[in-house]
Amino acid sequence: MADAILAVTEMDAPPLRLPVGGDAVAAIRASLQSRLAELERL
């Protein structure tokens, strides 16, 4: 994780969030899909 954080600090345009961990991307994706589904119901 330290290597990923250091790499991000050296980027010209770093991401706002840095998903770390084996399930981080899947958890973020599930959360966003849930929010999109909520918006579709409006």
CHARMM-style PDB file with segment names, atoms N, HN, CA, C and O in Angstrom:
ATOM      1  N   MET     1       0.827  -1.175   0.000  1.00  0.00      PROA
ATOM      2  CA  MET     1       0.000   0.000   0.000  1.00  0.00      PROA
ATOM      3  C   MET     1       0.877   1.247   0.000  1.00  0.00      PROA
ATOM      4  O   MET     1       0.540   2.235  -0.651  1.00  0.00      PROA
ATOM      5  N   ALA     2       1.962   1.217   0.698  1.00  0.00      PROA
ATOM      6  HN  ALA     2       2.236   0.414   1.227  1.00  0.00      PROA
ATOM      7  CA  ALA     2       2.844   2.376   0.750  1.00  0.00      PROA
ATOM      8  C   ALA     2       3.350   2.739  -0.645  1.00  0.00      PROA
ATOM      9  O   ALA     2       3.437   3.919  -0.985  1.00  0.00      PROA
ATOM     10  N   ASP     3       3.682   1.735  -1.451  1.00  0.00      PROA
ATOM     11  HN  ASP     3       3.611   0.776  -1.175  1.00  0.00      PROA
ATOM     12  CA  ASP     3       4.152   2.002  -2.818  1.00  0.00      PROA
ATOM     13  C   ASP     3       3.063   2.684  -3.642  1.00  0.00      PROA
ATOM     14  O   ASP     3       3.351   3.594  -4.420  1.00  0.00      PROA
ATOM     15  N   ALA     4       1.823   2.251  -3.477  1.00  0.00      PROA
ATOM     16  HN  ALA     4       1.589   1.512  -2.845  1.00  0.00      PROA
ATOM     17  CA  ALA     4       0.716   2.861  -4.218  1.00  0.00      PROA
ATOM     18  C   ALA     4       0.528   4.311  -3.797  1.00  0.00      PROA
ATOM     19  O   ALA     4       0.308   5.177  -4.644  1.00  0.00      PROA
ATOM     20  N   ILE     5       0.612   4.583  -2.518  1.00  0.00      PROA
ATOM     21  HN  ILE     5       0.791   3.880  -1.830  1.00  0.00      PROA
ATOM     22  CA  ILE     5       0.452   5.960  -2.022  1.00  0.00      PROA
ATOM     23  C   ILE     5       1.579   6.846  -2.540  1.00  0.00      PROA
ATOM     24  O   ILE     5       1.336   7.973  -2.972  1.00  0.00      PROA
ATOM     25  N   LEU     6       2.789   6.348  -2.498  1.00  0.00      PROA
ATOM     26  HN  LEU     6       2.985   5.432  -2.147  1.00  0.00      PROA
ATOM     27  CA  LEU     6       3.922   7.136  -3.011  1.00  0.00      PROA
ATOM     28  C   LEU     6       3.772   7.406  -4.504  1.00  0.00      PROA
ATOM     29  O   LEU     6       4.062   8.510  -4.966  1.00  0.00      PROA
ATOM     30  N   ALA     7       3.322   6.410  -5.261  1.00  0.00      PROA
ATOM     31  HN  ALA     7       3.087   5.514  -4.886  1.00  0.00      PROA
ATOM     32  CA  ALA     7       3.137   6.591  -6.699  1.00  0.00      PROA
ATOM     33  C   ALA     7       2.096   7.670  -6.979  1.00  0.00      PROA
ATOM     34  O   ALA     7       2.267   8.476  -7.893  1.00  0.00      PROA
ATOM     35  N   VAL     8       1.027   7.688  -6.203  1.00  0.00      PROA
ATOM     36  HN  VAL     8       0.888   7.033  -5.460  1.00  0.00      PROA
ATOM     37  CA  VAL     8      -0.026   8.686  -6.399  1.00  0.00      PROA
ATOM     38  C   VAL     8       0.497  10.092  -6.090  1.00  0.00      PROA
ATOM     39  O   VAL     8       0.128  11.051  -6.769  1.00  0.00      PROA
ATOM     40  N   THR     9       1.339  10.218  -5.090  1.00  0.00      PROA
ATOM     41  HN  THR     9       1.639   9.439  -4.539  1.00  0.00      PROA
ATOM     42  CA  THR     9       1.854  11.547  -4.734  1.00  0.00      PROA
ATOM     43  C   THR     9       2.734  12.126  -5.827  1.00  0.00      PROA
ATOM     44  O   THR     9       2.948  13.337  -5.876  1.00  0.00      PROA
ATOM     45  N   GLU    10       3.244  11.275  -6.698  1.00  0.00      PROA
ATOM     46  HN  GLU    10       3.071  10.292  -6.658  1.00  0.00      PROA
ATOM     47  CA  GLU    10       4.111  11.744  -7.786  1.00  0.00      PROA
ATOM     48  C   GLU    10       3.362  12.011  -9.088  1.00  0.00      PROA
ATOM     49  O   GLU    10       3.970  12.451 -10.063  1.00  0.00      PROA
ATOM     50  N   MET    11       2.064  11.755  -9.124  1.00  0.00      PROA
ATOM     51  HN  MET    11       1.570  11.397  -8.331  1.00  0.00      PROA
ATOM     52  CA  MET    11       1.271  11.964 -10.335  1.00  0.00      PROA
ATOM     53  C   MET    11       0.970  13.441 -10.542  1.00  0.00      PROA
ATOM     54  O   MET    11       0.806  14.197  -9.584  1.00  0.00      PROA
ATOM     55  N   ASP    12       0.900  13.842 -11.817  1.00  0.00      PROA
ATOM     56  HN  ASP    12       1.033  13.228 -12.595  1.00  0.00      PROA
ATOM     57  CA  ASP    12       0.513  15.212 -12.143  1.00  0.00      PROA
ATOM     58  C   ASP    12      -0.945  15.471 -11.779  1.00  0.00      PROA
ATOM     59  O   ASP    12      -1.284  16.549 -11.291  1.00  0.00      PROA
ATOM     60  N   ALA    13      -1.798  14.494 -12.012  1.00  0.00      PROA
ATOM     61  HN  ALA    13      -1.522  13.618 -12.408  1.00  0.00      PROA
ATOM     62  CA  ALA    13      -3.228  14.625 -11.712  1.00  0.00      PROA
ATOM     63  C   ALA    13      -3.669  13.384 -10.923  1.00  0.00      PROA
ATOM     64  O   ALA    13      -4.263  12.468 -11.492  1.00  0.00      PROA
ATOM     65  N   PRO    14      -3.384  13.355  -9.629  1.00  0.00      PROA
ATOM     66  CA  PRO    14      -3.729  12.167  -8.842  1.00  0.00      PROA
ATOM     67  C   PRO    14      -5.233  11.999  -8.682  1.00  0.00      PROA
ATOM     68  O   PRO    14      -5.979  12.977  -8.718  1.00  0.00      PROA
ATOM     69  N   PRO    15      -5.676  10.763  -8.507  1.00  0.00      PROA
ATOM     70  CA  PRO    15      -7.101  10.524  -8.297  1.00  0.00      PROA
ATOM     71  C   PRO    15      -7.541  11.065  -6.938  1.00  0.00      PROA
ATOM     72  O   PRO    15      -6.729  11.205  -6.024  1.00  0.00      PROA
ATOM     73  N   LEU    16      -8.821  11.364  -6.815  1.00  0.00      PROA
ATOM     74  HN  LEU    16      -9.481  11.250  -7.557  1.00  0.00      PROA
ATOM     75  CA  LEU    16      -9.342  11.838  -5.535  1.00  0.00      PROA
ATOM     76  C   LEU    16      -9.355  10.726  -4.498  1.00  0.00      PROA
ATOM     77  O   LEU    16      -9.210  10.987  -3.303  1.00  0.00      PROA
ATOM     78  N   ARG    17      -9.526   9.495  -4.944  1.00  0.00      PROA
ATOM     79  HN  ARG    17      -9.643   9.283  -5.914  1.00  0.00      PROA
ATOM     80  CA  ARG    17      -9.573   8.350  -4.048  1.00  0.00      PROA
ATOM     81  C   ARG    17      -8.633   7.265  -4.546  1.00  0.00      PROA
ATOM     82  O   ARG    17      -8.423   7.111  -5.749  1.00  0.00      PROA
ATOM     83  N   LEU    18      -8.077   6.524  -3.615  1.00  0.00      PROA
ATOM     84  HN  LEU    18      -8.248   6.649  -2.638  1.00  0.00      PROA
ATOM     85  CA  LEU    18      -7.171   5.437  -3.963  1.00  0.00      PROA
ATOM     86  C   LEU    18      -7.701   4.147  -3.349  1.00  0.00      PROA
ATOM     87  O   LEU    18      -7.482   3.888  -2.166  1.00  0.00      PROA
ATOM     88  N   PRO    19      -8.399   3.335  -4.148  1.00  0.00      PROA
ATOM     89  CA  PRO    19      -8.912   2.079  -3.598  1.00  0.00      PROA
ATOM     90  C   PRO    19      -7.764   1.119  -3.319  1.00  0.00      PROA
ATOM     91  O   PRO    19      -6.991   0.786  -4.217  1.00  0.00      PROA
ATOM     92  N   VAL    20      -7.658   0.682  -2.086  1.00  0.00      PROA
ATOM     93  HN  VAL    20      -8.286   0.953  -1.357  1.00  0.00      PROA
ATOM     94  CA  VAL    20      -6.614  -0.283  -1.716  1.00  0.00      PROA
ATOM     95  C   VAL    20      -7.282  -1.496  -1.082  1.00  0.00      PROA
ATOM     96  O   VAL    20      -8.294  -1.379  -0.392  1.00  0.00      PROA
ATOM     97  N   GLY    21      -6.714  -2.622  -1.322  1.00  0.00      PROA
ATOM     98  HN  GLY    21      -5.891  -2.717  -1.883  1.00  0.00      PROA
ATOM     99  CA  GLY    21      -7.277  -3.862  -0.806  1.00  0.00      PROA
ATOM    100  C   GLY    21      -7.922  -4.642  -1.929  1.00  0.00      PROA
ATOM    101  O   GLY    21      -8.383  -4.070  -2.916  1.00  0.00      PROA
ATOM    102  N   GLY    22      -7.949  -5.929  -1.771  1.00  0.00      PROA
ATOM    103  HN  GLY    22      -7.575  -6.394  -0.969  1.00  0.00      PROA
ATOM    104  CA  GLY    22      -8.454  -6.815  -2.810  1.00  0.00      PROA
ATOM    105  C   GLY    22      -9.906  -6.613  -3.178  1.00  0.00      PROA
ATOM    106  O   GLY    22     -10.296  -6.874  -4.316  1.00  0.00      PROA
ATOM    107  N   ASP    23     -10.715  -6.154  -2.241  1.00  0.00      PROA
ATOM    108  HN  ASP    23     -10.399  -5.942  -1.317  1.00  0.00      PROA
ATOM    109  CA  ASP    23     -12.137  -6.003  -2.523  1.00  0.00      PROA
ATOM    110  C   ASP    23     -12.592  -4.552  -2.624  1.00  0.00      PROA
ATOM    111  O   ASP    23     -13.789  -4.288  -2.733  1.00  0.00      PROA
ATOM    112  N   ALA    24     -11.668  -3.623  -2.590  1.00  0.00      PROA
ATOM    113  HN  ALA    24     -10.695  -3.837  -2.501  1.00  0.00      PROA
ATOM    114  CA  ALA    24     -12.019  -2.196  -2.579  1.00  0.00      PROA
ATOM    115  C   ALA    24     -12.762  -1.776  -3.844  1.00  0.00      PROA
ATOM    116  O   ALA    24     -13.788  -1.101  -3.759  1.00  0.00      PROA
ATOM    117  N   VAL    25     -12.269  -2.158  -4.994  1.00  0.00      PROA
ATOM    118  HN  VAL    25     -11.436  -2.707  -5.063  1.00  0.00      PROA
ATOM    119  CA  VAL    25     -12.899  -1.745  -6.252  1.00  0.00      PROA
ATOM    120  C   VAL    25     -14.301  -2.344  -6.359  1.00  0.00      PROA
ATOM    121  O   VAL    25     -15.238  -1.665  -6.779  1.00  0.00      PROA
ATOM    122  N   ALA    26     -14.440  -3.603  -5.983  1.00  0.00      PROA
ATOM    123  HN  ALA    26     -13.678  -4.154  -5.643  1.00  0.00      PROA
ATOM    124  CA  ALA    26     -15.759  -4.241  -6.037  1.00  0.00      PROA
ATOM    125  C   ALA    26     -16.737  -3.561  -5.085  1.00  0.00      PROA
ATOM    126  O   ALA    26     -17.906  -3.382  -5.424  1.00  0.00      PROA
ATOM    127  N   ALA    27     -16.273  -3.183  -3.905  1.00  0.00      PROA
ATOM    128  HN  ALA    27     -15.322  -3.328  -3.630  1.00  0.00      PROA
ATOM    129  CA  ALA    27     -17.138  -2.513  -2.932  1.00  0.00      PROA
ATOM    130  C   ALA    27     -17.549  -1.137  -3.426  1.00  0.00      PROA
ATOM    131  O   ALA    27     -18.705  -0.744  -3.272  1.00  0.00      PROA
ATOM    132  N   ILE    28     -16.624  -0.406  -4.015  1.00  0.00      PROA
ATOM    133  HN  ILE    28     -15.685  -0.726  -4.140  1.00  0.00      PROA
ATOM    134  CA  ILE    28     -16.939   0.915  -4.557  1.00  0.00      PROA
ATOM    135  C   ILE    28     -17.928   0.780  -5.710  1.00  0.00      PROA
ATOM    136  O   ILE    28     -18.895   1.537  -5.794  1.00  0.00      PROA
ATOM    137  N   ARG    29     -17.688  -0.177  -6.592  1.00  0.00      PROA
ATOM    138  HN  ARG    29     -16.902  -0.791  -6.523  1.00  0.00      PROA
ATOM    139  CA  ARG    29     -18.577  -0.400  -7.735  1.00  0.00      PROA
ATOM    140  C   ARG    29     -19.993  -0.735  -7.263  1.00  0.00      PROA
ATOM    141  O   ARG    29     -20.965  -0.206  -7.803  1.00  0.00      PROA
ATOM    142  N   ALA    30     -20.115  -1.605  -6.265  1.00  0.00      PROA
ATOM    143  HN  ALA    30     -19.325  -2.034  -5.826  1.00  0.00      PROA
ATOM    144  CA  ALA    30     -21.432  -1.988  -5.739  1.00  0.00      PROA
ATOM    145  C   ALA    30     -22.144  -0.784  -5.136  1.00  0.00      PROA
ATOM    146  O   ALA    30     -23.349  -0.612  -5.321  1.00  0.00      PROA
ATOM    147  N   SER    31     -21.408   0.038  -4.425  1.00  0.00      PROA
ATOM    148  HN  SER    31     -20.429  -0.101  -4.275  1.00  0.00      PROA
ATOM    149  CA  SER    31     -22.005   1.230  -3.820  1.00  0.00      PROA
ATOM    150  C   SER    31     -22.506   2.195  -4.889  1.00  0.00      PROA
ATOM    151  O   SER    31     -23.609   2.732  -4.783  1.00  0.00      PROA
ATOM    152  N   LEU    32     -21.700   2.409  -5.903  1.00  0.00      PROA
ATOM    153  HN  LEU    32     -20.804   1.973  -5.989  1.00  0.00      PROA
ATOM    154  CA  LEU    32     -22.103   3.330  -6.970  1.00  0.00      PROA
ATOM    155  C   LEU    32     -23.286   2.785  -7.765  1.00  0.00      PROA
ATOM    156  O   LEU    32     -24.179   3.542  -8.145  1.00  0.00      PROA
ATOM    157  N   GLN    33     -23.296   1.486  -8.018  1.00  0.00      PROA
ATOM    158  HN  GLN    33     -22.571   0.871  -7.710  1.00  0.00      PROA
ATOM    159  CA  GLN    33     -24.425   0.894  -8.734  1.00  0.00      PROA
ATOM    160  C   GLN    33     -25.710   1.023  -7.927  1.00  0.00      PROA
ATOM    161  O   GLN    33     -26.784   1.243  -8.488  1.00  0.00      PROA
ATOM    162  N   SER    34     -25.597   0.886  -6.634  1.00  0.00      PROA
ATOM    163  HN  SER    34     -24.725   0.707  -6.179  1.00  0.00      PROA
ATOM    164  CA  SER    34     -26.761   1.054  -5.766  1.00  0.00      PROA
ATOM    165  C   SER    34     -27.286   2.484  -5.834  1.00  0.00      PROA
ATOM    166  O   SER    34     -28.496   2.705  -5.879  1.00  0.00      PROA
ATOM    167  N   ARG    35     -26.390   3.434  -5.842  1.00  0.00      PROA
ATOM    168  HN  ARG    35     -25.407   3.254  -5.806  1.00  0.00      PROA
ATOM    169  CA  ARG    35     -26.793   4.839  -5.939  1.00  0.00      PROA
ATOM    170  C   ARG    35     -27.441   5.139  -7.283  1.00  0.00      PROA
ATOM    171  O   ARG    35     -28.433   5.865  -7.351  1.00  0.00      PROA
ATOM    172  N   LEU    36     -26.880   4.581  -8.351  1.00  0.00      PROA
ATOM    173  HN  LEU    36     -26.074   3.992  -8.296  1.00  0.00      PROA
ATOM    174  CA  LEU    36     -27.465   4.785  -9.677  1.00  0.00      PROA
ATOM    175  C   LEU    36     -28.863   4.181  -9.745  1.00  0.00      PROA
ATOM    176  O   LEU    36     -29.770   4.777 -10.328  1.00  0.00      PROA
ATOM    177  N   ALA    37     -29.041   3.012  -9.158  1.00  0.00      PROA
ATOM    178  HN  ALA    37     -28.304   2.528  -8.685  1.00  0.00      PROA
ATOM    179  CA  ALA    37     -30.356   2.374  -9.148  1.00  0.00      PROA
ATOM    180  C   ALA    37     -31.349   3.246  -8.385  1.00  0.00      PROA
ATOM    181  O   ALA    37     -32.507   3.363  -8.785  1.00  0.00      PROA
ATOM    182  N   GLU    38     -30.909   3.845  -7.312  1.00  0.00      PROA
ATOM    183  HN  GLU    38     -29.968   3.750  -6.988  1.00  0.00      PROA
ATOM    184  CA  GLU    38     -31.777   4.748  -6.537  1.00  0.00      PROA
ATOM    185  C   GLU    38     -32.197   5.944  -7.383  1.00  0.00      PROA
ATOM    186  O   GLU    38     -33.358   6.353  -7.348  1.00  0.00      PROA
ATOM    187  N   LEU    39     -31.275   6.496  -8.129  1.00  0.00      PROA
ATOM    188  HN  LEU    39     -30.333   6.164  -8.157  1.00  0.00      PROA
ATOM    189  CA  LEU    39     -31.593   7.631  -9.000  1.00  0.00      PROA
ATOM    190  C   LEU    39     -32.590   7.237 -10.080  1.00  0.00      PROA
ATOM    191  O   LEU    39     -33.465   8.030 -10.429  1.00  0.00      PROA
ATOM    192  N   GLU    40     -32.473   6.038 -10.609  1.00  0.00      PROA
ATOM    193  HN  GLU    40     -31.763   5.394 -10.326  1.00  0.00      PROA
ATOM    194  CA  GLU    40     -33.377   5.570 -11.651  1.00  0.00      PROA
ATOM    195  C   GLU    40     -34.809   5.437 -11.134  1.00  0.00      PROA
ATOM    196  O   GLU    40     -35.759   5.550 -11.908  1.00  0.00      PROA
ATOM    197  N   ARG    41     -34.968   5.200  -9.844  1.00  0.00      PROA
ATOM    198  HN  ARG    41     -34.197   5.108  -9.215  1.00  0.00      PROA
ATOM    199  CA  ARG    41     -36.298   5.041  -9.261  1.00  0.00      PROA
ATOM    200  C   ARG    41     -36.992   6.386  -9.036  1.00  0.00      PROA
ATOM    201  O   ARG    41     -38.184   6.413  -8.728  1.00  0.00      PROA
ATOM    202  N   LEU    42     -36.281   7.488  -9.180  1.00  0.00      PROA
ATOM    203  HN  LEU    42     -35.313   7.466  -9.430  1.00  0.00      PROA
ATOM    204  CA  LEU    42     -36.882   8.817  -8.955  1.00  0.00      PROA
ATOM    205  C   LEU    42     -37.728   9.261 -10.115  1.00  0.00      PROA
ATOM    206  OT1 LEU    42     -38.299  10.351 -10.081  1.00  0.00      PROA
TER     207      LEU     42
END
